[in-house]
Amino acid sequence: MSIPWGDHLDLARCVSLIGENDLGEATTAMGRCLFHLQRDLLLETWSVRTEEPPMALPCAQICAKLPADHLQ
């Protein structure tokens, strides 16, 4: 599921317009918008992280997995 990033921009514009009339209401709306933005950013981060190929093991971890007689 793709995240509608354009919707976040529309919400920011709405908060800006609300702020011209009522700062208290705009602050509340901004908090709600930031909550949804944070959620979407976490979902995006999670989806990017789970799609990455596994990283190569560092040399120390590779050597630790070798049998002891192989190192001699």
PDB file of N, CA, C and O in Angstrom:
ATOM      1  N   MET A   1       0.849  -1.181   0.000  1.00  0.00           N
ATOM      2  CA  MET A   1       0.000   0.000   0.000  1.00  0.00           C
ATOM      3  C   MET A   1       0.888   1.235   0.000  1.00  0.00           C
ATOM      4  O   MET A   1       1.729   1.405   0.883  1.00  0.00           O
ATOM      5  N   SER A   2       0.699   2.086  -0.984  1.00  0.00           N
ATOM      6  CA  SER A   2       1.488   3.315  -1.035  1.00  0.00           C
ATOM      7  C   SER A   2       0.860   4.383  -0.133  1.00  0.00           C
ATOM      8  O   SER A   2      -0.356   4.442   0.051  1.00  0.00           O
ATOM      9  N   ILE A   3       1.719   5.201   0.407  1.00  0.00           N
ATOM     10  CA  ILE A   3       1.273   6.247   1.330  1.00  0.00           C
ATOM     11  C   ILE A   3       0.987   7.510   0.523  1.00  0.00           C
ATOM     12  O   ILE A   3       1.839   7.955  -0.246  1.00  0.00           O
ATOM     13  N   PRO A   4      -0.193   8.091   0.686  1.00  0.00           N
ATOM     14  CA  PRO A   4      -0.548   9.306  -0.078  1.00  0.00           C
ATOM     15  C   PRO A   4       0.148  10.542   0.503  1.00  0.00           C
ATOM     16  O   PRO A   4      -0.435  11.279   1.299  1.00  0.00           O
ATOM     17  N   TRP A   5       1.405  10.757   0.091  1.00  0.00           N
ATOM     18  CA  TRP A   5       2.170  11.872   0.643  1.00  0.00           C
ATOM     19  C   TRP A   5       1.537  13.217   0.293  1.00  0.00           C
ATOM     20  O   TRP A   5       1.677  14.178   1.050  1.00  0.00           O
ATOM     21  N   GLY A   6       0.853  13.297  -0.826  1.00  0.00           N
ATOM     22  CA  GLY A   6       0.182  14.540  -1.197  1.00  0.00           C
ATOM     23  C   GLY A   6      -0.900  14.926  -0.207  1.00  0.00           C
ATOM     24  O   GLY A   6      -1.181  16.109  -0.018  1.00  0.00           O
ATOM     25  N   ASP A   7      -1.509  13.931   0.428  1.00  0.00           N
ATOM     26  CA  ASP A   7      -2.536  14.218   1.431  1.00  0.00           C
ATOM     27  C   ASP A   7      -1.942  14.968   2.624  1.00  0.00           C
ATOM     28  O   ASP A   7      -2.603  15.824   3.213  1.00  0.00           O
ATOM     29  N   HIS A   8      -0.698  14.649   2.979  1.00  0.00           N
ATOM     30  CA  HIS A   8      -0.057  15.344   4.098  1.00  0.00           C
ATOM     31  C   HIS A   8       0.167  16.820   3.748  1.00  0.00           C
ATOM     32  O   HIS A   8       0.036  17.695   4.605  1.00  0.00           O
ATOM     33  N   LEU A   9       0.501  17.084   2.497  1.00  0.00           N
ATOM     34  CA  LEU A   9       0.660  18.485   2.078  1.00  0.00           C
ATOM     35  C   LEU A   9      -0.670  19.215   2.104  1.00  0.00           C
ATOM     36  O   LEU A   9      -0.733  20.377   2.506  1.00  0.00           O
ATOM     37  N   ASP A  10      -1.733  18.545   1.680  1.00  0.00           N
ATOM     38  CA  ASP A  10      -3.062  19.162   1.733  1.00  0.00           C
ATOM     39  C   ASP A  10      -3.464  19.463   3.173  1.00  0.00           C
ATOM     40  O   ASP A  10      -4.030  20.519   3.454  1.00  0.00           O
ATOM     41  N   LEU A  11      -3.174  18.544   4.077  1.00  0.00           N
ATOM     42  CA  LEU A  11      -3.494  18.768   5.490  1.00  0.00           C
ATOM     43  C   LEU A  11      -2.715  19.953   6.048  1.00  0.00           C
ATOM     44  O   LEU A  11      -3.253  20.738   6.829  1.00  0.00           O
ATOM     45  N   ALA A  12      -1.452  20.088   5.652  1.00  0.00           N
ATOM     46  CA  ALA A  12      -0.650  21.231   6.112  1.00  0.00           C
ATOM     47  C   ALA A  12      -1.238  22.544   5.611  1.00  0.00           C
ATOM     48  O   ALA A  12      -1.259  23.538   6.338  1.00  0.00           O
ATOM     49  N   ARG A  13      -1.711  22.548   4.379  1.00  0.00           N
ATOM     50  CA  ARG A  13      -2.345  23.766   3.850  1.00  0.00           C
ATOM     51  C   ARG A  13      -3.619  24.099   4.623  1.00  0.00           C
ATOM     52  O   ARG A  13      -3.897  25.264   4.908  1.00  0.00           O
ATOM     53  N   CYS A  14      -4.385  23.072   4.954  1.00  0.00           N
ATOM     54  CA  CYS A  14      -5.616  23.289   5.731  1.00  0.00           C
ATOM     55  C   CYS A  14      -5.308  23.854   7.106  1.00  0.00           C
ATOM     56  O   CYS A  14      -5.992  24.759   7.583  1.00  0.00           O
ATOM     57  N   VAL A  15      -4.260  23.309   7.749  1.00  0.00           N
ATOM     58  CA  VAL A  15      -3.879  23.817   9.068  1.00  0.00           C
ATOM     59  C   VAL A  15      -3.477  25.282   8.961  1.00  0.00           C
ATOM     60  O   VAL A  15      -3.794  26.082   9.842  1.00  0.00           O
ATOM     61  N   SER A  16      -2.782  25.632   7.886  1.00  0.00           N
ATOM     62  CA  SER A  16      -2.388  27.026   7.679  1.00  0.00           C
ATOM     63  C   SER A  16      -3.607  27.939   7.571  1.00  0.00           C
ATOM     64  O   SER A  16      -3.630  29.023   8.154  1.00  0.00           O
ATOM     65  N   LEU A  17      -4.598  27.505   6.837  1.00  0.00           N
ATOM     66  CA  LEU A  17      -5.811  28.316   6.689  1.00  0.00           C
ATOM     67  C   LEU A  17      -6.605  28.398   7.990  1.00  0.00           C
ATOM     68  O   LEU A  17      -7.168  29.443   8.315  1.00  0.00           O
ATOM     69  N   ILE A  18      -6.648  27.297   8.727  1.00  0.00           N
ATOM     70  CA  ILE A  18      -7.352  27.300  10.019  1.00  0.00           C
ATOM     71  C   ILE A  18      -6.654  28.270  10.967  1.00  0.00           C
ATOM     72  O   ILE A  18      -7.305  28.978  11.736  1.00  0.00           O
ATOM     73  N   GLY A  19      -5.301  28.295  10.904  1.00  0.00           N
ATOM     74  CA  GLY A  19      -4.538  29.159  11.793  1.00  0.00           C
ATOM     75  C   GLY A  19      -4.807  30.634  11.595  1.00  0.00           C
ATOM     76  O   GLY A  19      -4.599  31.427  12.513  1.00  0.00           O
ATOM     77  N   GLU A  20      -5.258  31.015  10.430  1.00  0.00           N
ATOM     78  CA  GLU A  20      -5.574  32.428  10.198  1.00  0.00           C
ATOM     79  C   GLU A  20      -6.779  32.878  11.012  1.00  0.00           C
ATOM     80  O   GLU A  20      -6.917  34.063  11.314  1.00  0.00           O
ATOM     81  N   ASN A  21      -7.652  31.940  11.368  1.00  0.00           N
ATOM     82  CA  ASN A  21      -8.860  32.289  12.124  1.00  0.00           C
ATOM     83  C   ASN A  21      -8.797  31.887  13.594  1.00  0.00           C
ATOM     84  O   ASN A  21      -9.275  32.620  14.460  1.00  0.00           O
ATOM     85  N   ASP A  22      -8.202  30.711  13.881  1.00  0.00           N
ATOM     86  CA  ASP A  22      -8.221  30.200  15.251  1.00  0.00           C
ATOM     87  C   ASP A  22      -6.938  29.415  15.508  1.00  0.00           C
ATOM     88  O   ASP A  22      -6.798  28.283  15.046  1.00  0.00           O
ATOM     89  N   LEU A  23      -6.003  30.015  16.244  1.00  0.00           N
ATOM     90  CA  LEU A  23      -4.725  29.362  16.496  1.00  0.00           C
ATOM     91  C   LEU A  23      -4.868  28.111  17.355  1.00  0.00           C
ATOM     92  O   LEU A  23      -4.133  27.143  17.163  1.00  0.00           O
ATOM     93  N   GLY A  24      -5.788  28.121  18.284  1.00  0.00           N
ATOM     94  CA  GLY A  24      -5.998  26.949  19.141  1.00  0.00           C
ATOM     95  C   GLY A  24      -6.457  25.738  18.332  1.00  0.00           C
ATOM     96  O   GLY A  24      -5.963  24.625  18.513  1.00  0.00           O
ATOM     97  N   GLU A  25      -7.395  25.978  17.454  1.00  0.00           N
ATOM     98  CA  GLU A  25      -7.906  24.894  16.596  1.00  0.00           C
ATOM     99  C   GLU A  25      -6.819  24.418  15.630  1.00  0.00           C
ATOM    100  O   GLU A  25      -6.702  23.225  15.352  1.00  0.00           O
ATOM    101  N   ALA A  26      -6.029  25.364  15.125  1.00  0.00           N
ATOM    102  CA  ALA A  26      -4.948  24.998  14.211  1.00  0.00           C
ATOM    103  C   ALA A  26      -3.885  24.165  14.919  1.00  0.00           C
ATOM    104  O   ALA A  26      -3.337  23.228  14.338  1.00  0.00           O
ATOM    105  N   THR A  27      -3.595  24.503  16.167  1.00  0.00           N
ATOM    106  CA  THR A  27      -2.618  23.736  16.932  1.00  0.00           C
ATOM    107  C   THR A  27      -3.093  22.305  17.144  1.00  0.00           C
ATOM    108  O   THR A  27      -2.314  21.360  17.016  1.00  0.00           O
ATOM    109  N   THR A  28      -4.358  22.152  17.466  1.00  0.00           N
ATOM    110  CA  THR A  28      -4.929  20.819  17.638  1.00  0.00           C
ATOM    111  C   THR A  28      -4.881  20.035  16.328  1.00  0.00           C
ATOM    112  O   THR A  28      -4.521  18.858  16.313  1.00  0.00           O
ATOM    113  N   ALA A  29      -5.243  20.691  15.240  1.00  0.00           N
ATOM    114  CA  ALA A  29      -5.221  20.026  13.929  1.00  0.00           C
ATOM    115  C   ALA A  29      -3.800  19.663  13.532  1.00  0.00           C
ATOM    116  O   ALA A  29      -3.573  18.596  12.962  1.00  0.00           O
ATOM    117  N   MET A  30      -2.838  20.534  13.824  1.00  0.00           N
ATOM    118  CA  MET A  30      -1.451  20.243  13.497  1.00  0.00           C
ATOM    119  C   MET A  30      -0.952  19.026  14.271  1.00  0.00           C
ATOM    120  O   MET A  30      -0.242  18.185  13.720  1.00  0.00           O
ATOM    121  N   GLY A  31      -1.320  18.935  15.535  1.00  0.00           N
ATOM    122  CA  GLY A  31      -0.932  17.768  16.326  1.00  0.00           C
ATOM    123  C   GLY A  31      -1.476  16.477  15.742  1.00  0.00           C
ATOM    124  O   GLY A  31      -0.772  15.469  15.686  1.00  0.00           O
ATOM    125  N   ARG A  32      -2.719  16.507  15.309  1.00  0.00           N
ATOM    126  CA  ARG A  32      -3.317  15.317  14.692  1.00  0.00           C
ATOM    127  C   ARG A  32      -2.625  14.974  13.378  1.00  0.00           C
ATOM    128  O   ARG A  32      -2.374  13.805  13.087  1.00  0.00           O
ATOM    129  N   CYS A  33      -2.320  15.997  12.587  1.00  0.00           N
ATOM    130  CA  CYS A  33      -1.640  15.762  11.305  1.00  0.00           C
ATOM    131  C   CYS A  33      -0.244  15.190  11.529  1.00  0.00           C
ATOM    132  O   CYS A  33       0.183  14.289  10.807  1.00  0.00           O
ATOM    133  N   LEU A  34       0.469  15.712  12.528  1.00  0.00           N
ATOM    134  CA  LEU A  34       1.808  15.203  12.817  1.00  0.00           C
ATOM    135  C   LEU A  34       1.766  13.755  13.294  1.00  0.00           C
ATOM    136  O   LEU A  34       2.670  12.976  12.993  1.00  0.00           O
ATOM    137  N   PHE A  35       0.727  13.395  14.033  1.00  0.00           N
ATOM    138  CA  PHE A  35       0.569  12.009  14.471  1.00  0.00           C
ATOM    139  C   PHE A  35       0.459  11.084  13.260  1.00  0.00           C
ATOM    140  O   PHE A  35       1.108  10.039  13.213  1.00  0.00           O
ATOM    141  N   HIS A  36      -0.360  11.466  12.286  1.00  0.00           N
ATOM    142  CA  HIS A  36      -0.543  10.640  11.090  1.00  0.00           C
ATOM    143  C   HIS A  36       0.716  10.631  10.223  1.00  0.00           C
ATOM    144  O   HIS A  36       1.040   9.611   9.616  1.00  0.00           O
ATOM    145  N   LEU A  37       1.423  11.751  10.161  1.00  0.00           N
ATOM    146  CA  LEU A  37       2.670  11.801   9.405  1.00  0.00           C
ATOM    147  C   LEU A  37       3.705  10.874  10.037  1.00  0.00           C
ATOM    148  O   LEU A  37       4.398  10.143   9.330  1.00  0.00           O
ATOM    149  N   GLN A  38       3.810  10.903  11.361  1.00  0.00           N
ATOM    150  CA  GLN A  38       4.753  10.034  12.056  1.00  0.00           C
ATOM    151  C   GLN A  38       4.423   8.565  11.795  1.00  0.00           C
ATOM    152  O   GLN A  38       5.322   7.762  11.547  1.00  0.00           O
ATOM    153  N   ARG A  39       3.155   8.218  11.850  1.00  0.00           N
ATOM    154  CA  ARG A  39       2.734   6.842  11.589  1.00  0.00           C
ATOM    155  C   ARG A  39       3.121   6.414  10.175  1.00  0.00           C
ATOM    156  O   ARG A  39       3.636   5.314   9.974  1.00  0.00           O
ATOM    157  N   ASP A  40       2.871   7.285   9.199  1.00  0.00           N
ATOM    158  CA  ASP A  40       3.190   6.948   7.817  1.00  0.00           C
ATOM    159  C   ASP A  40       4.696   6.849   7.592  1.00  0.00           C
ATOM    160  O   ASP A  40       5.156   6.006   6.823  1.00  0.00           O
ATOM    161  N   LEU A  41       5.464   7.709   8.264  1.00  0.00           N
ATOM    162  CA  LEU A  41       6.918   7.625   8.144  1.00  0.00           C
ATOM    163  C   LEU A  41       7.446   6.327   8.749  1.00  0.00           C
ATOM    164  O   LEU A  41       8.356   5.709   8.197  1.00  0.00           O
ATOM    165  N   LEU A  42       6.879   5.916   9.876  1.00  0.00           N
ATOM    166  CA  LEU A  42       7.294   4.645  10.477  1.00  0.00           C
ATOM    167  C   LEU A  42       6.937   3.467   9.577  1.00  0.00           C
ATOM    168  O   LEU A  42       7.728   2.535   9.431  1.00  0.00           O
ATOM    169  N   LEU A  43       5.754   3.504   8.974  1.00  0.00           N
ATOM    170  CA  LEU A  43       5.363   2.440   8.051  1.00  0.00           C
ATOM    171  C   LEU A  43       6.287   2.399   6.837  1.00  0.00           C
ATOM    172  O   LEU A  43       6.668   1.323   6.378  1.00  0.00           O
ATOM    173  N   GLU A  44       6.644   3.563   6.325  1.00  0.00           N
ATOM    174  CA  GLU A  44       7.542   3.627   5.171  1.00  0.00           C
ATOM    175  C   GLU A  44       8.925   3.100   5.543  1.00  0.00           C
ATOM    176  O   GLU A  44       9.529   2.343   4.782  1.00  0.00           O
ATOM    177  N   THR A  45       9.427   3.498   6.711  1.00  0.00           N
ATOM    178  CA  THR A  45      10.726   3.011   7.166  1.00  0.00           C
ATOM    179  C   THR A  45      10.707   1.502   7.314  1.00  0.00           C
ATOM    180  O   THR A  45      11.648   0.822   6.906  1.00  0.00           O
ATOM    181  N   TRP A  46       9.640   0.975   7.896  1.00  0.00           N
ATOM    182  CA  TRP A  46       9.528  -0.466   8.084  1.00  0.00           C
ATOM    183  C   TRP A  46       9.508  -1.198   6.747  1.00  0.00           C
ATOM    184  O   TRP A  46      10.178  -2.219   6.591  1.00  0.00           O
ATOM    185  N   SER A  47       8.753  -0.691   5.790  1.00  0.00           N
ATOM    186  CA  SER A  47       8.664  -1.373   4.500  1.00  0.00           C
ATOM    187  C   SER A  47       9.995  -1.318   3.756  1.00  0.00           C
ATOM    188  O   SER A  47      10.357  -2.281   3.081  1.00  0.00           O
ATOM    189  N   VAL A  48      10.728  -0.214   3.867  1.00  0.00           N
ATOM    190  CA  VAL A  48      12.036  -0.116   3.212  1.00  0.00           C
ATOM    191  C   VAL A  48      13.028  -1.058   3.884  1.00  0.00           C
ATOM    192  O   VAL A  48      13.805  -1.730   3.205  1.00  0.00           O
ATOM    193  N   ARG A  49      13.004  -1.111   5.205  1.00  0.00           N
ATOM    194  CA  ARG A  49      13.944  -1.968   5.939  1.00  0.00           C
ATOM    195  C   ARG A  49      13.696  -3.447   5.676  1.00  0.00           C
ATOM    196  O   ARG A  49      14.649  -4.221   5.591  1.00  0.00           O
ATOM    197  N   THR A  50      12.452  -3.851   5.547  1.00  0.00           N
ATOM    198  CA  THR A  50      12.160  -5.270   5.359  1.00  0.00           C
ATOM    199  C   THR A  50      12.406  -5.708   3.919  1.00  0.00           C
ATOM    200  O   THR A  50      12.496  -6.908   3.663  1.00  0.00           O
ATOM    201  N   GLU A  51      12.516  -4.780   2.971  1.00  0.00           N
ATOM    202  CA  GLU A  51      12.775  -5.132   1.588  1.00  0.00           C
ATOM    203  C   GLU A  51      14.259  -5.156   1.258  1.00  0.00           C
ATOM    204  O   GLU A  51      14.635  -5.611   0.177  1.00  0.00           O
ATOM    205  N   GLU A  52      15.122  -4.675   2.168  1.00  0.00           N
ATOM    206  CA  GLU A  52      16.552  -4.642   1.901  1.00  0.00           C
ATOM    207  C   GLU A  52      17.132  -6.052   1.934  1.00  0.00           C
ATOM    208  O   GLU A  52      16.708  -6.877   2.744  1.00  0.00           O
ATOM    209  N   PRO A  53      18.096  -6.333   1.063  1.00  0.00           N
ATOM    210  CA  PRO A  53      18.764  -7.634   1.146  1.00  0.00           C
ATOM    211  C   PRO A  53      19.604  -7.694   2.410  1.00  0.00           C
ATOM    212  O   PRO A  53      20.054  -6.656   2.897  1.00  0.00           O
ATOM    213  N   PRO A  54      19.825  -8.877   2.949  1.00  0.00           N
ATOM    214  CA  PRO A  54      20.627  -8.970   4.172  1.00  0.00           C
ATOM    215  C   PRO A  54      22.058  -8.478   3.920  1.00  0.00           C
ATOM    216  O   PRO A  54      22.630  -8.696   2.852  1.00  0.00           O
ATOM    217  N   MET A  55      22.604  -7.824   4.911  1.00  0.00           N
ATOM    218  CA  MET A  55      23.953  -7.285   4.792  1.00  0.00           C
ATOM    219  C   MET A  55      24.966  -8.418   4.913  1.00  0.00           C
ATOM    220  O   MET A  55      24.702  -9.431   5.561  1.00  0.00           O
ATOM    221  N   ALA A  56      26.114  -8.241   4.293  1.00  0.00           N
ATOM    222  CA  ALA A  56      27.189  -9.214   4.428  1.00  0.00           C
ATOM    223  C   ALA A  56      27.701  -9.196   5.859  1.00  0.00           C
ATOM    224  O   ALA A  56      27.713  -8.151   6.511  1.00  0.00           O
ATOM    225  N   LEU A  57      28.119 -10.348   6.341  1.00  0.00           N
ATOM    226  CA  LEU A  57      28.639 -10.432   7.698  1.00  0.00           C
ATOM    227  C   LEU A  57      30.003  -9.759   7.781  1.00  0.00           C
ATOM    228  O   LEU A  57      30.813  -9.906   6.866  1.00  0.00           O
ATOM    229  N   PRO A  58      30.272  -9.028   8.854  1.00  0.00           N
ATOM    230  CA  PRO A  58      31.614  -8.487   9.038  1.00  0.00           C
ATOM    231  C   PRO A  58      32.621  -9.632   9.183  1.00  0.00           C
ATOM    232  O   PRO A  58      32.257 -10.747   9.555  1.00  0.00           O
ATOM    233  N   CYS A  59      33.873  -9.345   8.888  1.00  0.00           N
ATOM    234  CA  CYS A  59      34.929 -10.366   8.908  1.00  0.00           C
ATOM    235  C   CYS A  59      35.006 -11.067  10.261  1.00  0.00           C
ATOM    236  O   CYS A  59      35.215 -12.279  10.321  1.00  0.00           O
ATOM    237  N   ALA A  60      34.838 -10.313  11.345  1.00  0.00           N
ATOM    238  CA  ALA A  60      34.923 -10.918  12.678  1.00  0.00           C
ATOM    239  C   ALA A  60      33.834 -11.965  12.876  1.00  0.00           C
ATOM    240  O   ALA A  60      34.085 -13.000  13.495  1.00  0.00           O
ATOM    241  N   GLN A  61      32.646 -11.722  12.372  1.00  0.00           N
ATOM    242  CA  GLN A  61      31.565 -12.693  12.515  1.00  0.00           C
ATOM    243  C   GLN A  61      31.798 -13.902  11.620  1.00  0.00           C
ATOM    244  O   GLN A  61      31.435 -15.018  11.989  1.00  0.00           O
ATOM    245  N   ILE A  62      32.398 -13.701  10.447  1.00  0.00           N
ATOM    246  CA  ILE A  62      32.691 -14.822   9.562  1.00  0.00           C
ATOM    247  C   ILE A  62      33.732 -15.723  10.213  1.00  0.00           C
ATOM    248  O   ILE A  62      33.588 -16.945  10.207  1.00  0.00           O
ATOM    249  N   CYS A  63      34.788 -15.119  10.778  1.00  0.00           N
ATOM    250  CA  CYS A  63      35.831 -15.902  11.424  1.00  0.00           C
ATOM    251  C   CYS A  63      35.305 -16.638  12.653  1.00  0.00           C
ATOM    252  O   CYS A  63      35.761 -17.740  12.959  1.00  0.00           O
ATOM    253  N   ALA A  64      34.366 -16.047  13.345  1.00  0.00           N
ATOM    254  CA  ALA A  64      33.819 -16.675  14.546  1.00  0.00           C
ATOM    255  C   ALA A  64      33.014 -17.921  14.178  1.00  0.00           C
ATOM    256  O   ALA A  64      32.868 -18.816  15.010  1.00  0.00           O
ATOM    257  N   LYS A  65      32.492 -18.002  12.965  1.00  0.00           N
ATOM    258  CA  LYS A  65      31.679 -19.147  12.549  1.00  0.00           C
ATOM    259  C   LYS A  65      32.528 -20.275  11.951  1.00  0.00           C
ATOM    260  O   LYS A  65      32.022 -21.376  11.737  1.00  0.00           O
ATOM    261  N   LEU A  66      33.814 -20.012  11.680  1.00  0.00           N
ATOM    262  CA  LEU A  66      34.686 -21.045  11.132  1.00  0.00           C
ATOM    263  C   LEU A  66      35.084 -22.029  12.219  1.00  0.00           C
ATOM    264  O   LEU A  66      35.196 -21.637  13.381  1.00  0.00           O
ATOM    265  N   PRO A  67      35.301 -23.290  11.882  1.00  0.00           N
ATOM    266  CA  PRO A  67      35.782 -24.243  12.893  1.00  0.00           C
ATOM    267  C   PRO A  67      37.162 -23.834  13.388  1.00  0.00           C
ATOM    268  O   PRO A  67      37.934 -23.215  12.656  1.00  0.00           O
ATOM    269  N   ALA A  68      37.465 -24.178  14.620  1.00  0.00           N
ATOM    270  CA  ALA A  68      38.720 -23.764  15.251  1.00  0.00           C
ATOM    271  C   ALA A  68      39.926 -24.337  14.526  1.00  0.00           C
ATOM    272  O   ALA A  68      40.950 -23.660  14.436  1.00  0.00           O
ATOM    273  N   ASP A  69      39.847 -25.567  13.999  1.00  0.00           N
ATOM    274  CA  ASP A  69      41.019 -26.165  13.338  1.00  0.00           C
ATOM    275  C   ASP A  69      41.292 -25.502  11.977  1.00  0.00           C
ATOM    276  O   ASP A  69      42.398 -25.626  11.449  1.00  0.00           O
ATOM    277  N   HIS A  70      40.322 -24.816  11.415  1.00  0.00           N
ATOM    278  CA  HIS A  70      40.520 -24.126  10.140  1.00  0.00           C
ATOM    279  C   HIS A  70      41.390 -22.895  10.311  1.00  0.00           C
ATOM    280  O   HIS A  70      42.071 -22.488   9.370  1.00  0.00           O
ATOM    281  N   LEU A  71      41.382 -22.293  11.493  1.00  0.00           N
ATOM    282  CA  LEU A  71      42.138 -21.063  11.744  1.00  0.00           C
ATOM    283  C   LEU A  71      43.613 -21.347  11.998  1.00  0.00           C
ATOM    284  O   LEU A  71      44.422 -20.420  11.962  1.00  0.00           O
ATOM    285  N   GLN A  72      43.982 -22.567  12.248  1.00  0.00           N
ATOM    286  CA  GLN A  72      45.385 -22.882  12.578  1.00  0.00           C
ATOM    287  C   GLN A  72      46.211 -23.133  11.354  1.00  0.00           C
ATOM    288  O   GLN A  72      47.405 -23.410  11.462  1.00  0.00           O
TER     289      GLN A  72
END
